[in-house]
């Protein structure tokens, strides 16, 4: 990410209760990052370009036009709840939000404005560059909640168990304590500790499970540098594995093709050759294919060293199959001759 977008929010924002998916959450917070807290007012209209979002979000898969439209539609209808005592107030996020010509145009609802305005001694900032690495929407919301408390210089605090679940938007089916503790909260804390400048310790409760206690702090400079190194290492690993998957996928297609031709007699290089078997070479870096000449009774192996030659072999076998069916076509015979010679030289 080239720019370190800073999102400044009222600390009341972290206490809002709403349900949101991870992709919706990334779009939503990117929209929040466009706010200039020094000049934002109820009439402010913002634009978010599709390319700007992708350059900053690190979402792995490019979304189609219809997928983005679907996310925008869900955000358009999204509401949060502010709970103070017994009062539960519904708050709509957007006055309007549209997606046309690869640009999202939106205006926040006037009821939501107090939660995104900078208020004296009651605001905190989060960095979008940290938020984008969190895979779970639960993690993003807890990260905001913890940051808002640290912004108020509160590093040791307790929160009602049900209130935390409401803030995170946990469905009823996942609210049983043991499941929530080990299948949701544990993953969320690990993600936040791994990818952000915040460190969270889940402290043991004393006499009840109705409250959860957190010990939190901002990490030291060296710890933050280690996070950056971890993120870089993970990105490199993902790229490496992606390249390997592509190579293995290509190789698998060829191996499947060869397997389908085992036992078949093919006309290759003006000879009737049966594909007997194949096996990997050292370190799986090449493939050996054993052919059997039915006229001479001799066997020989051809070594295929990389994907380029696997592709050439596929072409040779393809053409050989066609020749075997047609039993003629001199031009194709010459093409196969040249291909096999090329393979032999490899």
C-alpha positions, 0 to 999 in steps of 0.5 A, spaced: 500 500 500 503 506 497 499 511 502 497 510 509 490 512 510 488 515 517 481 514 519 479 519 525 473 517 528 469 519 534 470 514 540 462 513 540 463 509 533 466 503 536 460 502 540 455 501 535 452 495 534 452 492 526 453 486 522 457 487 516 461 482 512 469 482 511 468 485 503 463 490 505 467 492 511 473 494 507 469 498 502 466 501 508 472 503 512 475 506 505 470 510 504 471 513 511 478 514 510 476 519 505 473 524 510 477 530 512 475 531 519 477 538 519 472 540 514 467 535 514 459 537 514 453 534 513 453 536 506 459 533 504 459 528 498 465 523 497 467 519 491 471 513 491 474 510 485 474 503 483 482 503 482 483 507 488 480 502 492 484 496 489 490 499 490 489 500 497 485 494 499 489 488 497 483 484 496 486 478 493 480 477 487 478 483 483 470 483 484 466 484 478 461 490 476 455 486 479 459 484 485 461 491 487 453 493 485 451 488 490 456 490 496 453 497 495 446 495 495 447 492 502 451 498 504 445 502 502 441 499 507 446 498 512 444 500 519 447 500 526 444 501 533 446 506 538 445 503 545 445 507 551 442 504 557 435 501 555 434 506 549 436 503 542 437 508 537 437 506 529 442 509 525 443 509 518 450 509 515 448 513 508 444 518 505 445 515 499 450 511 495 451 509 488 456 506 483 456 508 476 462 508 471 467 505 476 466 510 481 462 510 488 459 516 490 456 517 497 454 521 502 453 519 510 447 520 513 446 526 518 444 521 524 451 518 522 455 524 522 456 525 530 460 518 529 465 520 524 466 527 526 472 529 530 470 531 537 475 534 542 478 529 547 473 524 544 476 521 538 481 516 536 485 514 529 486 507 526 490 506 520 487 503 514 494 500 512 493 495 518 486 494 517 486 491 510 490 485 513 485 483 517 481 477 514 475 477 519 470 483 520 470 481 527 477 483 527 476 490 524 471 491 529 474 489 535 481 493 533 476 499 532 474 498 539 480 497 543 483 503 539 478 507 542 479 505 549 487 506 548 485 513 545 482 514 552 488 511 555 484 505 558 489 499 557 485 494 562 478 494 561 472 489 562 466 489 557 460 485 558 460 478 554 453 480 550 455 487 549 462 485 546 458 480 541 453 485 539 458 490 537 462 484 533 455 482 530 456 475 532 450 471 530 445 467 535 448 460 532 455 462 534 454 465 541 455 459 546 461 461 550 466 456 549 464 456 541 465 464 541 471 464 546 475 459 542 473 459 534 471 467 534 475 471 539 481 467 539 482 468 532 480 475 532 485 476 537 491 473 534 489 476 527 490 483 531 496 481 534 499 479 528 498 485 523 496 491 527 500 496 532 495 493 538 497 488 542 491 484 546 491 479 552 485 476 554 485 476 561 482 470 565 475 472 568 475 472 576 468 469 578 464 470 572 464 469 565 459 475 564 464 479 563 471 479 559 477 482 561 482 485 556 489 488 557 491 492 551 497 496 549 500 500 543 506 496 541 513 498 541 517 501 534 521 494 534 515 490 534 511 494 529 517 493 524 517 486 526 509 486 523 511 489 517 517 484 516 511 479 517 506 482 512 512 482 507 514 475 508 507 473 508 506 476 501 512 473 498 510 466 500 503 468 497 506 470 491 511 464 491 505 459 492 501 462 487 506 461 482 508 454 484 500 452 483 500 455 476 506 451 474 503 445 478 497 446 474 500 446 468 504 440 469 498 436 472 494 437 465 500 434 461 501 428 466 493 427 465 494 428 458 500 423 458 496 418 462 490 418 458 495 416 452 498 410 456 498 403 452 496 407 446 500 406 439 501 413 436 505 414 429 510 419 432 517 420 427 514 416 422 514 410 427 509 406 431 510 408 438 506 405 444 506 410 450 509 405 456 509 409 462 512 415 465 516 418 471 518 424 475 526 425 474 530 428 480 526 433 485 520 433 480 524 437 475 523 433 469 518 428 467 521 421 463 516 418 458 518 411 456 516 409 449 516 402 446 517 401 438 513 395 436 517 394 429 524 393 433 521 391 440 526 396 443 524 401 449 527 408 449 525 414 454 525 422 453 526 427 458 522 433 458 525 438 463 520 444 464 513 446 462 515 449 455 517 442 453 511 439 456 507 443 452 511 441 446 510 434 448 502 435 448 503 438 441 506 432 439 502 427 442 496 431 439 498 431 432 500 423 433 493 422 435 490 425 429 495 422 424 493 415 427 486 417 426 487 419 419 493 415 417 496 420 412 498 427 412 505 428 410 506 436 413 503 433 420 508 428 420 514 433 419 511 437 424 512 431 429 519 429 427 521 436 428 518 437 435 520 430 437 527 432 435 526 438 439 524 434 445 530 430 444 535 435 444 532 438 451 
